[in-house]
Amino acid sequence: MKQFEGENLCPLCGGHKTSGTTTYSVDLGTGVVVVRNVKAQVCSQCGEEWLDNGTAQQLEKIVAEARARQHQVEVLAM
């Protein structure tokens, strides 16, 4: 699949997006979920992060499961 040059440019600052990782956290009100080492595209200039659809769906599942367990703190790594 061919990528267009604009796909690798940050829409916020014009910097270049590169493969990297991020930490994703959610405050559930009754607890906190932290997922480390989440694959993301990260802007080399401003640091903004983007997740692909598959990764976002995985995170949604993790958060739903954590909400059901009702732990105060849950830290996971992908």
Backbone as CSV, one residue per row, in Angstrom:
resi,resn,N_x,N_y,N_z,CA_x,CA_y,CA_z,C_x,C_y,C_z
1,MET,0.845,-1.172,0.000,0.000,0.000,0.000,0.893,1.238,0.000
2,LYS,0.645,2.137,-0.886,1.430,3.355,-0.991,0.908,4.395,-0.013
3,GLN,1.816,5.039,0.717,1.422,6.093,1.631,1.658,7.435,0.967
4,PHE,0.728,8.341,1.193,0.893,9.697,0.705,1.737,10.462,1.718
5,GLU,2.550,11.380,1.239,3.437,12.129,2.127,2.657,12.839,3.221
6,GLY,1.482,13.352,2.918,0.668,14.067,3.899,0.208,13.201,5.045
7,GLU,0.160,11.872,4.852,-0.274,10.967,5.912,0.731,10.931,7.055
8,ASN,1.978,11.238,6.779,3.012,11.212,7.811,3.250,12.575,8.438
9,LEU,2.466,13.575,8.036,2.622,14.909,8.597,1.589,15.147,9.685
10,CYS,2.022,15.766,10.761,1.129,16.110,11.860,0.179,17.216,11.401
11,PRO,-1.136,16.992,11.543,-2.081,18.028,11.133,-2.091,19.233,12.073
12,LEU,-1.469,19.099,13.230,-1.452,20.199,14.190,-0.290,21.156,13.979
13,CYS,0.908,20.590,13.725,2.087,21.461,13.636,2.890,21.281,12.350
14,GLY,2.573,20.240,11.564,3.318,19.991,10.336,4.558,19.140,10.520
15,GLY,4.830,18.704,11.768,5.974,17.825,12.029,5.739,16.447,11.440
16,HIS,6.709,15.581,11.550,6.606,14.228,10.995,6.158,13.247,12.068
17,LYS,5.188,12.399,11.712,4.729,11.344,12.607,5.616,10.117,12.409
18,THR,6.057,9.536,13.520,6.882,8.340,13.470,6.301,7.292,14.413
19,SER,6.661,6.038,14.185,6.196,4.962,15.052,6.830,5.102,16.424
20,GLY,6.031,4.883,17.442,6.529,4.972,18.809,5.544,4.322,19.761
21,THR,5.648,4.668,21.018,4.732,4.157,22.024,4.269,5.292,22.916
22,THR,3.175,5.030,23.619,2.622,6.006,24.541,2.068,5.275,25.751
23,THR,1.698,6.020,26.752,0.991,5.487,27.906,-0.429,6.009,27.844
24,TYR,-1.390,5.097,27.944,-2.815,5.431,27.851,-3.421,5.289,29.236
25,SER,-4.113,6.306,29.713,-4.727,6.215,31.038,-6.165,6.716,30.981
26,VAL,-7.004,6.096,31.831,-8.411,6.454,31.907,-8.813,6.498,33.380
27,ASP,-9.478,7.577,33.780,-10.043,7.683,35.121,-11.485,7.218,35.043
28,LEU,-11.783,6.089,35.688,-13.127,5.521,35.645,-14.042,6.096,36.724
29,GLY,-13.530,6.973,37.541,-14.313,7.499,38.647,-14.137,6.645,39.896
30,THR,-14.220,5.344,39.739,-14.019,4.424,40.858,-12.598,3.861,40.874
31,GLY,-11.837,4.114,39.822,-10.480,3.604,39.712,-9.790,4.184,38.491
32,VAL,-8.551,3.779,38.308,-7.744,4.268,37.199,-7.154,3.084,36.450
33,VAL,-7.166,3.164,35.122,-6.534,2.160,34.270,-5.364,2.838,33.561
34,VAL,-4.200,2.207,33.615,-3.018,2.713,32.918,-2.485,1.584,32.050
35,VAL,-2.327,1.859,30.757,-1.761,0.872,29.838,-0.488,1.471,29.267
36,ARG,0.613,0.785,29.491,1.918,1.275,29.025,2.315,0.593,27.727
37,ASN,3.246,1.202,27.031,3.812,0.659,25.787,2.763,0.426,24.712
38,VAL,1.861,1.377,24.544,0.829,1.313,23.515,1.422,1.821,22.206
39,LYS,1.315,1.027,21.146,1.823,1.454,19.839,1.042,2.667,19.356
40,ALA,1.781,3.654,18.861,1.161,4.892,18.399,2.038,5.549,17.345
41,GLN,1.447,6.466,16.612,2.195,7.365,15.756,2.389,8.634,16.571
42,VAL,3.640,9.095,16.688,3.959,10.227,17.541,4.635,11.306,16.702
43,CYS,4.160,12.533,16.852,4.774,13.652,16.125,6.132,13.965,16.743
44,SER,7.153,14.028,15.907,8.506,14.301,16.382,8.682,15.755,16.817
45,GLN,7.744,16.608,16.433,7.870,18.026,16.762,7.049,18.419,17.991
46,CYS,5.750,18.090,18.005,4.892,18.544,19.110,4.534,17.429,20.093
47,GLY,4.801,16.162,19.723,4.542,15.052,20.628,3.121,14.520,20.608
48,GLU,2.250,15.087,19.786,0.874,14.583,19.687,0.903,13.124,19.253
49,GLU,-0.082,12.338,19.717,-0.085,10.894,19.472,-1.378,10.469,18.789
50,TRP,-1.270,9.458,17.915,-2.427,8.886,17.226,-2.388,7.375,17.346
51,LEU,-3.559,6.785,17.587,-3.693,5.335,17.673,-4.426,4.832,16.441
52,ASP,-4.063,3.623,15.976,-4.827,3.055,14.867,-6.106,2.432,15.427
53,ASN,-7.049,2.103,14.557,-8.349,1.595,14.990,-8.240,0.305,15.793
54,GLY,-7.372,-0.612,15.376,-7.211,-1.877,16.094,-6.727,-1.672,17.515
55,THR,-5.763,-0.781,17.683,-5.234,-0.489,19.013,-6.303,0.171,19.876
56,ALA,-7.052,1.097,19.297,-8.125,1.767,20.044,-9.176,0.763,20.502
57,GLN,-9.509,-0.191,19.656,-10.491,-1.214,20.031,-9.961,-2.084,21.171
58,GLN,-8.678,-2.437,21.125,-8.065,-3.212,22.217,-8.147,-2.438,23.527
59,LEU,-7.854,-1.159,23.472,-7.897,-0.332,24.676,-9.316,-0.225,25.227
60,GLU,-10.299,-0.096,24.348,-11.694,-0.048,24.784,-12.078,-1.334,25.510
61,LYS,-11.620,-2.473,25.007,-11.902,-3.760,25.638,-11.233,-3.837,27.010
62,ILE,-9.983,-3.402,27.101,-9.248,-3.410,28.367,-9.965,-2.550,29.403
63,VAL,-10.414,-1.373,28.996,-11.102,-0.467,29.915,-12.434,-1.069,30.367
64,ALA,-13.177,-1.677,29.455,-14.456,-2.297,29.812,-14.246,-3.427,30.823
65,GLU,-13.202,-4.238,30.607,-12.914,-5.332,31.531,-12.490,-4.798,32.902
66,ALA,-11.686,-3.747,32.919,-11.249,-3.147,34.181,-12.440,-2.540,34.922
67,ARG,-13.343,-1.917,34.196,-14.541,-1.339,34.810,-15.359,-2.443,35.483
68,ALA,-15.456,-3.595,34.824,-16.223,-4.714,35.378,-15.564,-5.274,36.636
69,ARG,-14.232,-5.284,36.694,-13.515,-5.808,37.861,-13.544,-4.838,39.037
70,GLN,-13.745,-3.568,38.762,-13.831,-2.517,39.763,-12.596,-2.388,40.648
71,HIS,-11.415,-2.596,40.081,-10.175,-2.357,40.807,-9.927,-0.851,40.903
72,GLN,-9.277,-0.422,41.963,-8.968,0.997,42.080,-7.863,1.417,41.120
73,VAL,-6.852,0.561,40.962,-5.741,0.847,40.055,-5.426,-0.424,39.284
74,GLU,-5.264,-0.279,37.979,-4.887,-1.415,37.139,-3.863,-0.913,36.135
75,VAL,-2.665,-1.507,36.138,-1.608,-1.110,35.223,-1.278,-2.310,34.345
76,LEU,-1.345,-2.113,33.028,-1.104,-3.172,32.057,-0.058,-2.709,31.047
77,ALA,0.544,-3.657,30.364,1.456,-3.345,29.258,0.978,-4.095,28.030
78,MET,1.078,-3.466,26.885,0.665,-4.096,25.633,1.864,-4.691,24.954
